[in-house]
Amino acid sequence: MTIGERIRAARTARRPGCSQEKLANELSLARWGKPGFCDRQQVYRWETGRRVPREWLPFIEQVLNLDLSEDNEDQFADTVTSVMLLGGSDVDRRQFLTASAAVGLAALDLPDAEAVTRRANRPGPVAVGMGEVSAVRTMTTTLGNAASELGGGHARHLAVRYLTLDVKQWLDGRYTEKVGRELFAATSELVHLIGWMARDEGNQGLSQKYYLHSFRLAAEAGENELAATALRGLADQAVDLGHTPTAVRLAEACEQRGRRLANPKAQAYYRNTFARAAAADGDRTTAVKMLTSAQAAIERATTRPGQSWASHYSHGRWAHESGMIHAGLGDLAAAEEHLRLALDIHGLDRKRTRAIVLADLGHVQLKCGNIETALATWNDFLGCADGVQSVRINDGLANIAARLPGIPDSPSAAELGERIAARA
């Protein structure tokens, strides 16, 4: 049976009888708390297969006590409905979603080009303008600043609640197409931030789902830079998870989107991601080419941060990422030079970010045979890491602890080990 046939069967089986008009009013009450926002014609179109009830799906399931998803709710739910379902699951059940290469590649499918048009200029109880769009962007910036300083583990639940309670009512409200595109773009940034927070907590599968929805929202809004940045997040994550062919494909798609932009920071951001994926794939030629191209782009960029996610890609972050790519390629001298550049010249000042760079620098120094210098760097790392909730910090601690037994007869190593043990 089709979805429409199942809706009709469930409606006509109800006792006392339930007309299409009665069902429409019940759905409006379930969604908005008042009748009038769904009519008999909508129900008729669903039942006859002329339309798929995308954003109404969860309310139809609720009112008719049906399960229409058949374990594939993404097939029927539009991007907004789908991300809200994900957010509700995140807050209420904390279910773990397994990361896979297939989910990442799903981002390359064409998004729903008419999504904003369908939602614009329709009835809804809340009028939405640029003030609400500005509110979403302000909240995203505020939550992002807190996460950058103290780690994604501190505020993700706040960001998800804001998405599923406040932003949801605006996405379901009344707005023009122009406002709708801005609202979709602002929501894409918030969803991307939640994905970053989940990843920083170590919840890779959940992060991947949010990145995927961020890409779709951005693409539906016509925001090329936001869409490329979401692909960048998926590509970078795929490298970490060992899905190297997927990482290369996503990173290449991200870099190609970046070519259309006049933002040198965004170009450097995406090219370094492609370089990292190519290095992981053993493609030294492409990695070096992208590193060189990223450096040329960042040297053209202003140091002043911009408004978008990619425009916040600083010279310090470029230097850090470039250093780790050089380390992966075996050029330890270039790696240490770039990591010191990130710390000393560009002065990364967020506790979380500075701590991560110090942990990485210590590992490079140890590989170069500079044992005491590495131990001093790791002591600085511990000072910066205090109070930060991030899987990157936890990984740094674990990696340092694993290397200390290989440094015998060193009072500095013993002292460092005691400091790490005291944090456990």
C-alpha positions in Angstrom: 0.0 0.0 0.0 1.1 3.5 -0.7 1.3 6.1 2.1 -1.9 7.7 0.8 -3.7 4.4 0.8 -2.6 3.7 4.3 -3.8 7.2 5.5 -7.2 6.7 3.9 -7.5 3.1 5.3 -6.7 4.3 8.9 -9.0 7.3 8.6 -12.0 5.4 7.3 -11.5 2.6 9.9 -11.9 5.0 12.8 -15.1 4.9 14.8 -17.0 7.1 15.0 -16.4 8.1 11.4 -13.6 10.5 10.4 -14.0 12.7 7.4 -11.1 14.3 5.5 -12.1 17.7 7.0 -12.2 16.2 10.6 -8.7 14.7 10.1 -7.4 18.0 8.7 -8.6 19.8 11.8 -7.1 17.2 14.2 -3.8 17.5 12.4 -3.8 21.3 12.7 -4.6 21.0 16.4 -1.7 18.5 16.8 0.8 20.7 15.0 -0.3 24.2 15.9 -2.7 23.9 18.8 -5.5 25.4 16.8 -7.6 24.4 13.7 -7.4 26.1 10.3 -3.8 25.3 9.2 -4.6 22.1 7.3 -7.7 21.6 5.1 -9.7 18.8 3.4 -8.0 19.4 0.1 -4.5 18.6 1.6 -5.8 15.3 3.0 -7.4 14.5 -0.4 -4.2 15.1 -2.2 -2.3 12.8 0.2 -4.8 10.0 0.0 -4.9 10.1 -3.8 -1.1 10.2 -4.2 -0.9 13.7 -5.6 1.3 14.9 -2.8 3.5 13.3 -0.1 2.8 14.7 3.4 6.4 15.6 4.1 6.3 18.0 7.0 3.0 16.6 8.2 4.2 13.1 8.5 5.0 12.9 12.3 1.6 14.5 13.0 -0.3 12.0 10.8 1.5 9.2 12.6 0.5 10.7 16.0 -3.2 11.4 15.2 -3.8 8.1 13.3 -1.5 6.0 15.5 0.4 4.9 12.4 4.0 4.1 11.6 4.5 5.4 8.0 8.3 5.6 8.1 9.0 1.9 7.5 12.4 2.6 9.0 13.1 5.0 6.2 11.7 8.4 7.3 14.2 10.4 5.2 12.3 9.1 2.1 9.2 11.1 3.2 10.3 13.9 5.5 11.6 17.1 4.0 15.0 18.5 5.3 13.4 20.6 8.0 11.2 17.9 9.4 14.0 15.3 9.2 16.5 17.5 11.2 13.8 18.2 13.8 13.2 14.5 14.2 16.9 14.1 14.6 17.1 16.9 17.2 14.2 15.4 19.1 15.9 12.0 19.2 19.1 13.6 20.2 17.6 15.4 23.2 15.1 12.9 24.4 16.7 9.5 23.7 20.4 10.3 23.2 20.4 7.4 20.7 23.8 6.6 19.1 24.0 6.7 15.3 26.7 4.8 13.7 28.9 6.7 11.3 29.4 5.2 7.8 30.9 6.2 4.5 27.5 5.8 2.8 25.9 8.5 4.9 28.6 10.9 4.1 28.3 10.3 0.3 24.6 10.8 0.6 25.4 14.5 0.9 26.3 14.6 -2.8 22.8 13.7 -3.8 20.8 16.6 -5.2 18.8 18.4 -2.4 15.2 19.4 -2.6 15.4 22.6 -4.8 11.8 23.6 -4.1 11.9 23.2 -0.3 12.0 26.9 0.5 9.4 27.7 -2.1 6.9 25.2 -0.7 7.3 26.6 2.8 7.2 30.3 1.9 4.0 32.3 1.7 1.8 29.7 3.4 -0.4 30.1 6.5 1.1 29.7 9.9 0.6 31.1 13.4 3.9 32.9 13.7 5.0 35.8 11.4 8.8 35.6 10.7 11.1 38.3 9.4 14.8 39.2 9.4 14.7 39.8 13.1 14.2 36.1 13.8 16.9 35.3 11.3 19.3 37.7 13.1 18.4 36.0 16.4 19.3 32.6 15.1 22.7 33.9 13.9 23.4 35.7 17.1 22.6 32.6 19.2 24.8 30.4 16.9 27.7 32.8 17.3 27.2 32.9 21.1 27.0 29.1 21.5 29.9 28.7 19.0 32.2 31.0 21.0 31.5 29.0 24.2 32.2 25.7 22.4 35.4 27.0 20.9 36.7 28.0 24.3 35.5 25.1 26.5 34.7 22.3 24.1 31.5 21.0 22.4 30.5 19.1 25.5 29.5 22.2 27.4 26.5 23.5 25.3 25.3 21.0 22.7 22.1 20.3 24.6 21.3 24.0 24.7 21.9 24.4 20.9 19.6 21.4 20.2 16.9 22.7 22.5 17.1 26.1 20.7 16.8 24.4 17.3 13.9 22.1 18.2 11.9 24.7 20.2 12.6 28.2 19.0 13.9 27.8 15.4 11.3 25.1 14.6 8.4 27.4 15.2 9.9 30.0 12.9 10.6 27.4 10.1 6.9 26.4 10.4 5.8 30.1 10.4 4.8 32.6 7.8 7.5 34.2 5.7 8.4 35.4 2.3 10.7 33.4 0.0 13.6 35.9 0.6 13.2 35.6 4.4 12.8 31.8 4.0 16.2 31.5 2.2 17.9 33.5 4.9 16.2 31.4 7.6 17.3 28.2 6.0 20.9 29.5 5.7 20.9 30.6 9.4 19.5 27.3 10.5 22.2 25.5 8.4 24.9 27.3 10.4 23.2 26.3 13.7 22.8 22.7 12.6 26.5 22.6 11.5 27.5 23.9 14.9 25.6 21.1 16.6 27.3 18.6 14.3 30.7 20.1 15.3 29.7 19.9 19.0 28.7 16.3 18.7 31.9 15.4 16.9 33.9 17.2 19.6 32.1 15.0 22.2 33.2 11.9 20.2 29.7 11.1 18.9 30.7 10.7 15.3 27.5 9.2 13.9 25.3 11.9 15.3 27.7 14.5 14.1 27.6 13.1 10.6 23.8 13.3 10.5 23.8 16.9 11.5 26.5 17.8 8.9 24.3 16.1 6.2 21.3 18.1 7.2 23.4 21.3 7.3 24.5 20.7 3.7 20.9 20.1 2.5 19.6 23.2 4.2 22.4 25.3 2.8 22.0 23.9 -0.7 18.2 24.5 -0.5 18.8 28.1 0.5 21.2 28.5 -2.4 24.1 29.3 -0.1 27.2 27.8 -1.8 29.7 28.6 0.9 27.6 27.1 3.6 27.1 24.0 1.6 30.8 23.6 0.8 31.6 24.1 4.5 29.2 21.2 5.5 30.9 19.0 2.9 34.2 20.0 4.4 33.0 18.8 7.8 32.0 15.5 6.4 35.3 15.1 4.5 37.4 15.9 7.5 35.4 13.5 9.7 35.8 10.8 7.0 39.6 11.1 7.2 39.5 10.7 11.0 37.2 7.6 10.7 39.4 6.0 8.0 36.9 6.3 5.2 39.7 7.6 2.9 38.1 7.1 -0.6 34.9 8.8 0.7 37.0 11.6 2.3 38.8 12.3 -1.0 35.5 12.4 -3.0 33.8 14.7 -0.4 36.9 17.0 -0.1 37.2 17.3 -3.9 33.5 18.2 -4.2 34.0 20.8 -1.4 37.1 22.3 -3.1 35.3 22.5 -6.4 32.4 24.4 -4.8 35.0 26.8 -3.2 36.4 27.8 -6.6 33.2 29.7 -7.3 33.7 31.9 -4.3 35.6 35.2 -4.0 36.5 34.4 -0.3 40.2 33.5 0.0 39.7 32.2 3.6 37.1 29.7 2.3 39.3 28.6 -0.5 42.2 28.0 1.9 39.9 26.1 4.2 38.6 23.8 1.5 42.0 23.3 -0.2 43.7 22.3 3.1 40.9 19.8 3.6 41.5 18.3 0.2 45.2 18.2 1.0 44.6 16.3 4.2 42.4 13.8 2.4 44.9 13.3 -0.4 47.7 12.8 2.1 45.7 10.2 3.9 45.2 8.5 0.5 48.9 8.5 -0.2 48.5 11.1 -3.0 51.5 13.3 -2.2 51.3 15.2 -5.5 47.8 16.4 -4.9 48.4 17.0 -1.2 51.4 19.3 -1.9 49.6 21.1 -4.7 46.6 21.8 -2.5 48.9 22.9 0.4 50.6 25.4 -1.9 47.3 26.7 -3.2 45.9 27.0 0.3 48.9 29.1 1.4 48.5 31.4 -1.6 44.8 31.9 -0.7 45.4 32.5 3.0 48.1 35.0 2.2 45.5 37.0 0.3 43.0 37.0 3.1 42.5 39.6 5.8 43.2 38.7 9.4 39.8 40.1 10.4 37.1 37.4 10.9 34.1 37.5 8.6 30.5 36.6 9.2 30.4 33.1 7.8 31.8 29.9 9.2 34.5 29.7 6.5 35.4 33.4 7.0 36.4 32.6 10.6 39.1 30.3 9.3 42.1 32.1 10.7 45.7 32.2 9.7 46.4 30.3 12.9 44.0 27.5 12.0 45.5 27.3 8.6 49.0 27.0 10.1 47.9 24.3 12.5 46.2 22.2 9.8 49.1 22.7 7.4 51.5 21.6 10.1 49.7 18.3 10.7 49.4 17.6 6.9 53.2 18.1 6.6 53.6 15.8 9.6 51.5 13.2 7.8 53.7 13.6 4.7 56.8 13.0 6.8 58.2 16.6 6.7 58.7 17.1 10.4 60.7 20.3 10.0 57.9 22.0 8.1 55.3 20.6 10.5 57.1 22.1 13.6 57.5 25.4 11.7 53.8 25.7 11.0 52.7 24.6 14.4 55.0 27.3 16.0 53.6 29.8 13.5 50.1 28.9 14.7 51.1 29.5 18.4 53.7 32.3 18.3 52.8 34.4 15.3 49.0 34.0 14.9 48.4 33.6 18.7 45.6 31.1 18.8 43.9 32.2 22.1 41.0 29.8 22.6 41.8 27.4 25.3 40.6 24.3 23.4 42.3 25.2 20.2 45.6 26.2 21.8 45.7 23.0 23.8 45.2 20.9 20.7 48.0 22.6 18.9 50.4 22.2 21.9 49.6 18.5 22.0 50.3 18.1 18.3 53.5 20.2 18.5 54.8 18.0 21.4 54.4 14.9 19.3 56.3 16.4 16.4 59.1 17.5 18.7 59.3 14.0 20.2 59.6 12.5 16.7 62.4 14.9 16.0 64.2 13.6 19.1 63.7 16.8 21.2 62.5 15.0 24.3 62.8 17.7 26.9 61.3 20.3 24.6 58.4 18.0 23.9 57.8 17.4 27.6 57.8 21.1 28.3 55.3 21.6 25.5 53.0 18.9 26.9 53.1 20.6 30.3 51.8 23.8 28.6 49.1 21.6 27.0 47.9 20.4 30.4 47.5 24.0 31.6 45.5 25.0 28.6 43.3 21.8 28.7 42.1 22.4 32.2 38.3 22.6 32.2 37.8 21.8 28.5 35.4 19.1 27.5 36.5 17.8 24.2 37.3 14.4 22.7 40.3 16.0 21.1 41.7 16.9 24.5 41.0 13.4 25.8 42.8 11.9 22.8 45.7 14.2 23.4 46.0 13.1 27.0 45.8 9.4 26.1 48.4 9.8 23.3 50.8 11.5 25.7 50.3 9.0 28.4 51.0 6.2 25.9 54.4 7.7 25.0 55.7 8.5 28.4 56.7 4.9 29.3 59.1 5.1 26.3 61.0 7.9 27.9 63.0 6.2 30.7 64.9 8.0 33.5 63.3 11.3 32.9 62.1 13.3 36.0 60.2 15.6 33.7 58.4 12.6 32.1 57.6 11.2 35.6 56.2 14.5 36.7 54.1 14.8 33.6 52.7 11.3 34.1 51.7 12.2 37.6 49.8 15.3 36.4 48.0 13.3 33.8 47.1 10.6 36.3 45.7 13.3 38.7 43.2 14.3 36.0 41.7 10.9 35.7 
